[in-house]
Amino acid sequence: MAQILREEHFNVEISDTLDVFLDTEKLKRTDLIVPLWTAGVITRDQLHNLLSAVAAGTGLAGLHGMADAFRCEIEYQGMVGGQYLEHPGDQVTYRVHFPYPYYPLVAGIGDFFVKTEQYYLMVDPSIQVLATSYFDRVNPPLVWRPVVMPVAWIKQYGSGRVYYTSLGHSPDIVKLPQVTAMLRRGMVWAAR
């Protein structure tokens, strides 16, 4: 992710702690936050500062585990636009479909197949869906009929823009040309 951002002329700072969210002055100057975080716990102050920064215009863009982070924090999930619920295994082959193929963030990428985790998500109905998959694996009681499942979306959160894709379980998936293009466009779009 840092390499993609550097190619787009961003100055990138990497932190391995959520305490970076305690520096409110730094967050005010930040154009984009890319939280590569799965599960875990975020403190009330860290969460408040993150939510406030994005609401004030700092962009938020991420992939895969971003929708599986901080599972007990409904405000975080509301900002992201969805929450991971389950997946039917690590090696599922499915088609990533672009229902609006001329939308600028996905134009020219084209549908493709991927073999990885397929996320079953609970989503905010106000998201703008960019890509979908067909989730045909019925797994009662949670998945009781086949559904079209969002794979990538955008949304507004206050003055901030949010981009998310459920793709990205492993580096080989991120390095697929289609996924790299999606991430590049999504991060650039979300940045202040």
Protein Blocks (a to p, Z undefined) as FASTA:
>chain_A
ZZmmmmnopacdddfbfklmmmmmlmmmpmbdcdddeejiddfklmmmmmmmmmnopacd
dehjlmmgokllmklmmmnopacfbdcbjbdcdddddfblmbmklgonopaddddddddd
dddfkbccfbdcddfbccdfklmcdcdddfbdcddehjbccdddfehfbmklmmpmklmm
mmmmmmmmmpZZ
